[in-house]
Amino acid sequence: MGGKSKNGQAPGPATIVLPADCRIAELPALHQQLRAALGQLSVLDGASVERIDSAALQLLYAFGHDAGARGNPPTWTGASTPLREAADLLGLTQILALPAALPA
């Protein structure tokens, strides 16, 4: 992964859209996406998350940590209220670098 595309330019970041139901039963597919994106710039889209559990938050933390250690910390395009509340409950909002909540 990484490198240059066919037109000689570096490829854009990988966008990973978190599923609406982001709980342990859905994590194998998300884990595969995160592993595939580990060596490149990545953007996480958590805007559509309706349900999330601590296992998913742990997976996101581990991905962010590993990607950051490789010099490619992920960025976020959005974080739903359930995602933000769960991360806040576990003290992970800042560690995950979630984007600021939009005013209502």
Secondary structure as UniProt FT lines:
FT   TURN            6..7
FT   STRAND          14..17
FT   STRAND          21..22
FT   HELIX           24..26
FT   HELIX           27..37
FT   TURN            38..39
FT   STRAND          42..46
FT   TURN            47..48
FT   STRAND          51..52
FT   HELIX           54..69
FT   TURN            70..71
FT   STRAND          75..79
FT   HELIX           81..89
FT   TURN            90..91
FT   HELIX           93..96
//
